[in-house]
Amino acid sequence: MGCVNSSAKLPPQPIVEKKEGGNVEIYGVYGSMNCMGSVMLAVQENCGRLVPTMPGEGTRTEEFLKMNPFHGVPTIKDGDLTLAESNCILRYMAGTYAPGLYINLAVQRRSFVDWAMDRFASAMYHDVTKTIYVAMGFVADAPKDKEDVGKKVTENLQKFAEVFLKEKFIGGSKLSIADYKVAPFCFAYAHPAIKKMCHVEVPERILQFNFDFAETCKQGALLLSRADGNSIKELLDAKMGTKQDMLAVKEGFKKTAETAEDRLSSLTVGGQSAVKVYGVTVSMNCMGPILFGKHAGIGGMESCMPGEQSQSEEHKKINPFGGVPAISDGNWNMGESNAILRHMARCYAEDYYPREPKRRAHIDWAIDRFSFGMYNDVTETIYVCMGFRPAPAKAEDLKAAGKKAADNLKEFEDFFLKEKFIGGEVLSIADFKVAPFFAAYAHSRVIEKCGLDVPKRIVQYNTDFREACRAAELFSKADGGFSICETLDSKTAAEEAGAYAGQPNQQEKDMQEAMAVEAQKKVVALEEKGPNAESATTTGLEEKGPTIESATTTGGCCGV
């Protein structure tokens, strides 16, 4: 991470007292790695229990759909609150029943935890579908290039450890919700079936993490191995035909002089005016943090194109994975658009991410629902209209994608837009997350090309957002003509001009090639094929991947 000799005094962070006597009901299954993070936390902190609920039939009952209309697991019920999406469930549970795992952490540590969770969920979950789910039998078609996939997964685990496990845990010397998030997956990777069937060589640092997690979270971690035949290990053992000894080390992480103290404490933030958001205005992923910064008076934007620029060694000093958006805030640097929004609000504009648990949970759920359940629609519609992704061979396929996008927008508005904004009567970071995408959906080119019937509530939302956020003019006008709407307008104008259209200049060519990187992300639609085949859709949103030459192929998943 960068080195800038600056620091800023942040507003005092109030300490949250732990709520005793929790009785959170977690709907899911022991064999689901996405479910097990919250299940282990509930058991370890004595604040809840699992209510066995199989994805599919169990998540489509009238009773379940009242809790989660998107019919996925995990879903929780805590009194009159219901909540879904594994990351935001962990945030809520920790914020209420185990504040030391997240809400009471120092600002840098909490941002680090957010970054790690979002990085794993968006960039590395695809690896799980190609390896662990294959070994469990939940994905029917194993990759043909198993050895190459195994090598890539090994490299991704190693890189994750290099960035996030320089200390005993992601939380430092103590567990955090990020550790609960990744622990079930790291545990599963250490089963001999994954090495034998998927050619994954688990890095020693991951095995050390497994050792330390099991020692620290004794009650919760037991459920990874023993759950009446339904645990992750027992399911994988069954595939091997016999009980297996997990790949393991004899001791965990050892402190060094460099890791003796909290290594993040020296990475001080620079202050509201020092923040730099790296990205481009035509990228809807980048526009959330860019727009929020401009609206709330937090720093400014530094142009950085996806692809070559965002993968340069210089940029990797800011975001070691490469990609945009990224942020520099004094000594503190990070990636992942959702984590960046949380960091900016927590440090400089907390009203946009209120501390009240239920309101914050609603905001978190909306962000994660859009990121992991609706981004597929963007790549199949908006990016096609922008010319960053090839149109399907059949026109009716594009219309079908538009119909699916409209249906998902309607489902989203029905649940999350019962008030003026997602955050209520005032804007929240969730609104800055979705607004760039909603603005693009309402553009005449997207409506015409995709046959997309934009719900009236979304149209009204767009009007309300523009009135509440003057910075939203960036949707229509940006330097170089590279706003979302200007880009869509230019494509229509070029089509209308036909042979008379001028040739794009070099800047336009560069942007076209860079944005093809964003548009070609791997989209993984996870069907309900087994006890942990959650009915969620994961996709990569961070700007890195194939170049324009390989635009007809899909690239690896990356962050939000």
BAFIVEX-931943 format. One record per residue: x, y negated, z negated of N, C-alpha, C in turn; residue in three letters. Coordinates in steps of 0.05 Angstrom, whole numbers, plus 5000, padded with zeros to 4 digits. Example, Ala and Ser with C-alpha at 12.3 -4.5 7.8 and 13.67 -1.06 7.14 Angstrom:
% residues 2
526451144844524650904844526450664844Ala;525750454858527350214857525849994843Ser;
//
This chain:
% residues 560
501750245000500050005000501849755000Met;500649535009502249305014503449174989Gly;505148984993506448844972506148544976Cys;504348424963503948134964504148034935Val;505847834931506247744903504047544896Asn;501647644892499447474885497547634867Ser;496147494851494147624834491947424828Ser;489647524820487347354814485947464790Ala;484947284774483447364750480547414758Lys;479647654754476947724761475047684737Leu;472447654743470647624720470747874703Pro;470347834677470448064658468448284666Pro;469348534664467548764671466448874645Gln;463848844641462648934616462849244613Pro;463349334589463549624584460749734582Ile;460249954596457650084595457750304574Val;455850314557455650524536454350774548Glu;455450994540454451254549451651304539Lys;449851384556447151454548447051744539Lys;446151804516446152074505443552214512Glu;443652474512441152634515440052644543Gly;441752634563440852654590439652924597Gly;437652914615436353164624435853144654Asn;438053094668437853054697437353334710Val;435453334728434853584743436253554770Glu;437953744777439453734802438353964820Ile;437153884842435954074860438054154881Tyr;438754414882440754504900441454794894Gly;443854874903444755154899447655164891Val;448455364876451255394867453255434890Tyr;452255544912454055594934454655344951Gly;453355124945453754874960455954704948Ser;458054654963460254484953459254194949Met;457354104965456253834962454653814936Asn;453254034928451754034904453454054879Cys;455654204881457054294857458554064843Met;459153844856460353624842458553524820Gly;456053464827454153364807453453574787Ser;453253824795452554044777454754074756Val;457254074764459454094745459553864725Met;459053624736458953384718456753414697Leu;454453504706452153534688452753734666Ala;454053954673454654164653456854064634Val;458953944646461153854630460453634610Gln;458653454619457853224603455253274588Glu;454153514591451653594577449453394583Asn;448953334608446953134615444953234636Cys;445053494642443153584662443553874669Gly;441953974689442054254696441254284725Arg;442054514737441254574764438454694765Leu;436854594784434354724790434654854818Val;435055124818435655254844433655194865Pro;434655084887432954994910434355054936Thr;433355244951434655314976434055114998Met;436055005012435454835035433754975055Pro;431954825067430054945086427354965074Gly;426455195068423755235057423455085030Glu;425455095013425254964987425354664988Gly;426354545010426654255011424454125029Thr;422554285038420454175055417654205042Arg;417654265016415054275002414153984997Thr;411553954993410453694987411653574962Glu;412153734942413253644917416153544921Glu;417753694937420453604941420653354958Phe;418953334979419053104997418252844982Leu;416752864960416152634945418752524931Lys;420552704925423152624913425052534935Met;425152674957427052614978425752665005Asn;424752465018423452505044425252595066Pro;427852585061429852675081430552975077Phe;429253105059429353395053432153515054His;433953395038436653515035437453555006Gly;439453725002440553764975443453664976Val;444453574953443153554927441153314926Pro;439153354909437253144902436953164872Thr;436652934859436352934830433752794821Ile;432852864798430652734785431452674756Lys;431252424749431952334722429752154712Asp;427852264698425552114690423952034715Gly;423451784719421951694743423751624766Asp;426351674763428251614785428851874801Leu;428751854827429652074844431751954863Thr;433652124870435952034885437152264901Leu;438252194924439652394941442352274950Ala;443752444966446452384976448452434953Glu;450252624958452052714936453752494924Ser;454852314940456552104929454951914911Asn;452651834920451151644903449951774879Cys;449452034880448552184856450752174835Ile;453252224844455552224825455851944813Leu;455551734830455751464819453651404798Arg;451251484804449051434784449451594759Tyr;450051844761450352014737452651914719Met;454851844732457151734716456451464704Ala;455151294720454451034710452551044686Gly;451051254684449051284662449951454639Thr;451151684646451751884626454751944621Tyr;456451844639459351884636460851644647Ala;460451414636461651164648464651164651Pro;466051334634468951344636469851464662Gly;468051604676468751724702468651534725Leu;467451304721467151114744466650824735Tyr;464350774724463450494721465250334702Ile;466550474682468350324664471250324672Asn;471850434696474550424705475350144714Leu;477950084714478849824724478049794753Ala;477949544762477049484789478549644810Val;481249634808482849774829482250074829Gln;482050194805481550474803478850554815Arg;476850384809474150444819474150424850Arg;475450224861475650204890477150434902Ser;479150524888480750764897478951014897Phe;477351044877475451264875473451254898Val;472351014903470450984925471751054951Asp;474150954956475551004980476051304984Trp;476951444963477451734965474951884971Ala;472751814958470251964963469251924991Met;469251675001468351625028470151745049Asp;472751735043474651855062474152155065Arg;473752285042473352575044470652635057Phe;468552495050465952555060465752505090Ala;467052295100466752225128468852345146Ser;471352365136473452445154474252735151Ala;473552865129474553135124472353345121Met;469853255121467653445119467453615144Tyr;468153495166468153645192470053885190His;472253855176474154075173472754305158Asp;471054245139469654445124467854615142Val;466454475161464654625178466054805197Thr;468654745203470154915221471655145207Lys;471755135180473355325166471655465144Thr;471155325122469755455100467055555108Ile;465455385122462755475130462855705150Tyr;464955715166465355945184465856195168Val;467656175148468256405131465856505115Ala;464156315107461756385091459556495109Met;459856455135457756555153455456365158Gly;455856105150453755915154453855775181Phe;456055795195456455685222457055925240Val;455355965259455556215275457956215293Ala;458555985306460655975326463255885314Asp;465156065310467755995300469355855322Ala;471055675315472755535336474355745351Pro;474655695377476255875393479255845387Lys;479955595380482755535374483255535343Asp;482755765331482855785301485455685290Lys;487655765302490255695291490755395292Glu;490055275314490354985317488554835297Asp;486154935294484354805274485454835246Val;486355075239487555125213489954945207Gly;491554905228493854725224493054445219Lys;490954345234490054075231488754035204Lys;487154235195485954215168488154205147Val;490154365150492454355131493754085130Thr;494153965153495353695155493553485141Glu;490953505146489053315133489053335103Asn;489153585093489353625064491853505052Leu;494053545067496653445058496653135057Gln;495453015078495352725079493552615057Lys;491352745053489552655031491052665004Phe;492552875000494052904975496152684972Ala;497452624995499652424994498552154987Glu;496152084995494951824990493551814963Val;491952014957490152004933491052164909Phe;493052334912493852504890496852464882Leu;497552214880500252144871500352154840Lys;498052174828497852214799496452474794Glu;495952544770494752804763492052834777Lys;490352634776487752634788487352384805Phe;485352374821484652134835484051914815Ile;482951994792482351804771484751724754Gly;487151814762489551754747490251994729Gly;490451934703491052144684488552284675Ser;486252174682483652294674481852334698Lys;479952504695478052564716476352324724Leu;475552314749473652114759471552264775Ser;469552114784467552244801468752334828Ile;470852204837472152294862473352574858Ala;474352624835475452894829473253104829Asp;470953034817468653214818467653254847Tyr;467853044863467053064891468653264907Lys;471353244905473053404922473653684911Val;473353714884474153964871472954214883Ala;470254224888469154464900470354544927Pro;470954344943472154394969475054494967Phe;476554354950479354444945479454724934Cys;477554784917477355064906476855264928Phe;474855204945474155384966476455424986Ala;477955214992480255245010482255444999Tyr;482355474972484355654960483455944959Ala;481156004970480356284971481856424994His;482856664990484456805010482956835037Pro;480256835036478756865061479356635080Ala;479756395069480156165086482956175100Ile;484856275086487556315099487456535120Lys;486156755113486056985131484356935156Lys;482056815152480156785174480556515189Met;481556315175481656045187484455925190Cys;486456065180489255985183489955725169His;488555665147489155425131491255495110Val;493355345109495455375089495055155068Glu;494055225045493255015025495854895014Val;496154625016498554505005498854554974Pro;501254564965501754614937500454404919Glu;500454154929499253944912496353984908Arg;494954104928492054164925491754384904Ile;493454584905493354804885493954704857Leu;495754514854496254384828493754244819Gln;492454104837489953964830487854164820Phe;487654394834485754604825486354694797Asn;488854734791489754824765488954624744Phe;489554364749489054154729486054114725Asp;484554134748481654094745480354314728Phe;481154554733480054784718480754764688Ala;483154654682483954624654482454404640Glu;481754194655480553954644477453974643Thr;476354104664473454134666472754424663Cys;473254524639473054814635470254934639Lys;468254804628465554904631464554884659Gln;464854654671463854604698465254774719Gly;467954794717469454934737468855234737Ala;467955344715467255634714465155694735Leu;463355504740461155554758462055584787Leu;464555514793465555544820466155844825Leu;466555994803467356274806465156474797Ser;463456394779461456574768458756444766Arg;456856544782454056444781452256664790Ala;452356894777450557114784450657194813Asp;453157184824453457264852453057034872Gly;452456794862451756574880453856354881Asn;456056384867458056174866459656174892Ser;461255964896462855944920464756174923Ile;466156254901467956474902466456734907Lys;464256784894462857034897461757064926Glu;460956844938459956864966462256924985Leu;464656804980466956864997467957144992Leu;467957234967468757504960467057704976Asp;464457654977462657834990463357855020Ala;464257645032465057655060467557815064Lys;469257825043471757985044471258275036Met;468958335024468258605016469258684989Gly;470658514976471758584949472558324935Thr;472858334909473758104893476558034900Lys;477057774903479657674911480857504888Gln;483557504887484957314870485357054885Asp;484556834873484856574886487856504889Met;488456364910491156254913491556044891Leu;493756064876494055894853496955854846Ala;497355644830500055594819499855634789Val;502255664776502255724747502255474730Lys;502655244742502554994726501554774744Glu;500654564732499454344747501554124753Gly;500453884757502053654764503853564742Phe;506353504748508153414728508753114731Lys;508552974709509052684710512052634717Lys;512452414731515152314736515252024726Thr;517651914727517951634718516051454733Ala;515551524759513851354776510951384769Glu;510151614758507351664752506751654722Thr;508551564706508251564677505951384668Ala;505551164683503350984676501450954700Glu;499250814695497250774716498550624739Asp;499050764761500450644784498850434798Arg;496250424794494550224808494549954794Leu;495349954768495049704753496749474764Ser;498849544778500649334790499649234816Ser;497649374828496649294854494349094850Leu;495148854841493248644834491948524859Thr;489348454856487948324878488848034881Val;488447924905489547654910487647424905Gly;485047484902483147274899481347244923Gly;479047114919476947094939477946994966Gln;479646794966480546674991482746835004Ser;483947024990486247175001485447425016Ala;482947495015481947745027482147725058Val;483147935070483147965099481848225107Lys;479848195125478448435135479448475164Val;480548715169481648775195479548925212Tyr;479148835236477148965253476548795277Gly;474248855291473348695314470348655311Val;469348445322466548365318464548535335Thr;465548675356463748835371463249105358Val;464849175338464549425323462549385301Ser;460349525301458349505281459349605254Met;461249805255462549895230464149675217Asn;465549525233467149305222465449065213Cys;463249025227461648785223460448765195Met;459948995182458848975155460648815136Gly;463248905132465048755116465648475127Pro;465948445153466548185165464347985159Ile;461948075164459547905160459147835131Leu;459548035113459247985085461247785075Phe;463747815085465847625077465147345085Gly;464247315109463547045119461246925103Lys;459247095098456846995084457446915055His;459047085042459547035013462146875008Ala;463346785029465846615026468146775015Gly;468447025025470647195016472547235039Ile;474747085038476947115057476147075085Gly;477447225103476947195132477647445147Gly;477247435173477647665190480347645204Met;481647875207484147895223483448095245Glu;483848015270483148185293485048425294Ser;483848665295485348905298483649105313Cys;484449185337482849355354483149645346Met;481049805348481250095345483350205364Pro;484450435357486350565375489150495370Gly;490550395390493450345387494150145365Glu;492649925363493249735343492749845315Gln;490449975311489750075285491350325277Ser;492750445296494450675289497450595289Gln;498050335290500850255289501950295261Ser;504550315260505850355234505450105216Glu;505249875228504749625212502049635199Glu;500049715215497349725204497049945183His;498550165186498450385167499550305139Lys;500950075138501749975112499249875096Lys;497149805111494649715099492849955095Ile;492450105116490750345114492450585123Asn;493450745105495350965113494151165132Pro;491551175135490351355154490051225182Phe;490650965183490050815208487050765209Gly;486250615229483350565233482450305221Gly;480150215231478849975221475950035216Val;474649895198475649665183477549745161Pro;479249555155481049585132481149315118Ala;482149305094482149055078484849025064Ile;485748775063488048705047487148485027Ser;487648535002486748354980489048334960Asp;490848144965493248124948494948374952Gly;495548504930497048754931495348994938Asn;492748954938490949174942490049204971Trp;490449444982489649505009487949765010Asn;486049785028484450025030482950035056Met;481650265061479950305085477250395076Gly;475650475096472850575093470950345089Glu;469150305109467450065108465650055084Ser;464450275075462650265052464250205026Asn;466550325024468250275000469149985000Ala;469749875023470549595025468349415016Ile;465849465025463649295017463349304986Leu;463549534974463349554945465649404931Arg;468049424942470249274930469848974931His;469048874954468648584958466548484939Met;464348634937462148544919462948564890Ala;464248774882464948814854466948604845Arg;468748524862470748324854469748034857Cys;468147974878467647694884464747614888Tyr;462947814888460147734894458247954883Ala;458247994857456948224845453948214848Glu;452747984853449947964857448948134880Asp;450748194899450048344922450248654917Tyr;451148724893451449004885450949014855Tyr;448448964847447748924818448449174802Pro;448949124776449849344758447549504748Arg;445049414750442749554740442649834754Glu;442750054739443150314751441150394773Pro;438650344769436650434789436850264814Lys;437150004811437449834835439949904851Arg;442149944836444650014850444350284863Arg;443050474850442650744862441150724888Ala;439050554889437550514913439250414936His;440950224929442850104949444750314959Ile;445950464940447850674948446550884966Asp;444050964959442751164975442251065004Trp;441350825006440950715033443450705050Ala;445650625037448250625051449050905061Ile;448851095043449751365050447851495069Asp;445251445066443351565084443851475113Arg;444351215116444951115143447551225153Phe;449651225136452251305145452351595153Ser;451051775138451352055142448852185155Phe;446752035158444352145170443452015195Gly;444451775202443451625225445551525244Met;448051555237450151445255450251595281Tyr;449551855281449452005306447751865327Asn;445551745319443751615337445151375351Asp;446851245336448351015347450151095370Val;451651315366453451395387452051485412Thr;449551585409448051695431446351485445Glu;446151245434444451045446445950785450Thr;446550645428447750375430450450385444Ile;452150575437454750585450454650665479Tyr;452650815487452150875515451450615530Val;449650465518448750215530451050005532Cys;452950025513455149845513457349935533Met;457050175543459050275562461450395549Gly;461250445523463550555509463450855508Phe;461150965516460751255515459251335541Arg;460051545554458751625579455751675575Pro;454151595594451251655593450851955599Ala;448852075587448252355593447552385623Pro;447952615634447452665662444552625669Ala;442752705650439952675655438852435640Lys;437352265655436152025643434352095620Ala;432952315622431052395600432452455574Glu;435052535576436552585551437152325536Asp;437552115551437951855538435351755525Leu;433151805539430551735528429951895503Lys;430652145503430252325480431952225456Ala;434352135462436052015440434751765429Ala;433551605447432251365438429751425421Gly;428351635428426051715412426851805384Lys;429051965383430052065358430951825340Lys;432351635352433251405337430951245326Ala;428851205342426551055333425151205310Ala;424951465312423651625291425251595265Asp;427851605266429551585242429451295231Asn;429251095248428950825238426250795223Leu;424250915234421550905220421751045193Lys;422951265192423251415167424851255147Glu;426951115156428650955139427050715128Phe;425650575146424150335137421950415117Glu;420650635122418450725104419450755075Asp;421950845072422950905046424550675034Phe;426250555050428150355039427250065043Phe;425350015059424549735064421749675055Leu;421149765031418549695019418449415009Lys;420849295006421049004999422248865022Glu;422848605019423848445041426448555052Lys;428248625033430848735040431248995025Phe;433349145031433949385016434449314987Ile;435749084983436449004956434148874941Gly;431748864953429448724941428748474956Gly;428448264942427848004954430347854963Glu;432647964955435147834962436948044976Val;438947944990440748125005442548284986Leu;443348524995445248694982447248795002Ser;449348924992451349035010450149235029Ile;447949375022446649565040445449415064Ala;444549175060443449025082445648945102Asp;447948875091450248805109451249055123Phe;450849285111451649535124449849585149Lys;447249575146445449665167444849445187Val;445049185180444048965197445348965224Ala;448049005227449249005254448049215272Pro;447449445261446349665277443449595285Phe;441849495266439049425272438949205293Phe;440749015292440848795312441348915340Ala;443149105342443749235368441349395378Ala;439949535360437649695368435449525380Tyr;435249275371433149095380433848945406Ala;436248995416437048855441435448975465His;434748805483433048895506434349115522Ser;436949115525438249325540437949595528Arg;438249605501438049865487435149965489Val;433249775485430349845487429649955514Ile;430649825535429949905563431350165570Glu;433950175566435450415575434650665560Lys;434150635534433650875517430750915512Cys;429050745522426250765517425650755487Gly;427150585473427050585444424850395435Leu;422950495421420750335410421550255382Asp;422750015379423749925354421349865335Val;421349995312419049945293418749645286Pro;416249565284415749275278417049185252Lys;417249375233418449295207421449235211Arg;422749375229425549325234425849055248Ile;424048995267424048735280423748505260Val;421848535241421448335220423948315202Gln;425148545196427548545180429748395193Tyr;430148425219432148275234431747975232Asn;429247895234428647605231429247505203Thr;428447655184428947585156431947565150Asp;433447765161436247765155437647525168Phe;436947455192438147225205437546965189Arg;435146945179434346705163435946695137Glu;436446925125437846935099440846915102Ala;441846995125444747005129445546855155Cys;446346605152447046445175449346565191Arg;451046715176453346835190452547045210Ala;449947125210448947325229449147225258Ala;449746965262450246865289452447015302Glu;454147145286456347315298455247545314Leu;452747625310451547835326451347745355Phe;450947485359450347375386452647225398Ser;454547125382456646965393459147005376Lys;461347085389463847135376466147065394Ala;468447025384470846945400471247145422Asp;471747035446472247205469469847335481Gly;467447265470465047385480464647675471Gly;466047745449465948025440464048065416Phe;461747935417459747995397458148245406Ser;456548345389454848575396452948515419Ile;451548285417449548215437450848125463Cys;453047975461454447885485455548125501Glu;456448325487457448565501455148705516Thr;452848735503450548855516449548685539Leu;449548425535448748235557450548265581Asp;453148285576455048305598454748555614Ser;453948775601453549025616451149005634Lys;449048875624446648835641447248655664Thr;448748435659449448245680451148375702Ala;453048545694454748685713453048875730Ala;451149015718449449195734447749035754Glu;446748805745445048645763446648525786Glu;449148465780450848345801451848555821Ala;451948805812452749025830455548975841Gly;455748985868458348955881459448675878Ala;457748485870458648215867459848155839Tyr;459748345823460748315795463748275796Ala;464748085781467648045779469048275764Gly;471648295768473148495754473648405725Gln;473548585706474148505678477048415675Pro;477348215658480148115652481548315634Asn;484048265629485648455613484548475584Gln;483648255573482648265546480148445545Gln;478448415565476048585567476748875571Glu;478748935587479649205591480749325565Lys;482249165550483349265525481149325505Asp;479149155504476949195485475349445493Met;474949475520473449705529474949965521Gln;477449975525479050215517479050255487Glu;479250035472479350065443476650165432Ala;474450055442471850135432471050415441Met;472250515462471750795470472750975448Ala;474650885433475751035410473551075389Val;472150855383470050865363467651035372Glu;467051005398464551125408464751425412Ala;467151535412467451825418467851995393Gln;466851905371467152065346465752325348Lys;466852515334465652785332463152765315Lys;460952855325458352855311457653135303Val;457453195277456953465268454153475256Val;452353615270449653655260449553925245Ala;449253915219449454155203446654265199Leu;446154495211443454615208443254775182Glu;440854835175440354975151440755275155Glu;443255365154443855645160444655815136Lys;444555695113445355855089445155695064Gly;445955805042445455675016446955415012Pro;448955355028450055085025450254945052Asn;448655025071448554885096446554655094Ala;447354445080445554215075444454105101Glu;442054005100440853895124441653615128Ser;444153565123445253295128446753295154Ala;447253055164448953035188451352865181Thr;453752965187456152815181457352725207Thr;458752505205460052395228462252205220Thr;464052155238466251975231465651695240Gly;466151505224465551225230467951045231Leu;470251145224472550975224473750975252Glu;475050755259475750715287478450845294Glu;478451105300480751235310479851475325Lys;481451565344480551805359481651805387Gly;480351925406481451955433481451695448Pro;483151675469483351435485481151445507Thr;481051235523479051215543479351435564Ile;481851535568482251755587480752005579Glu;480252045553478952285545476152225535Ser;474852025547472351925537470052135539Ala;470452335555468252535558468552755537Thr;470552745520470852935499470252815472Thr;470152975452469652875425472152875409Thr;472352685390474752675374474252755345Gly;476352755329476052835301474452635285Gly;473252735264471652565246473452395230Cys;472652145225474151975208472351815190Cys;473451615177471951495155469751305162Gly;468251225140466151035143467350755139Val;
//
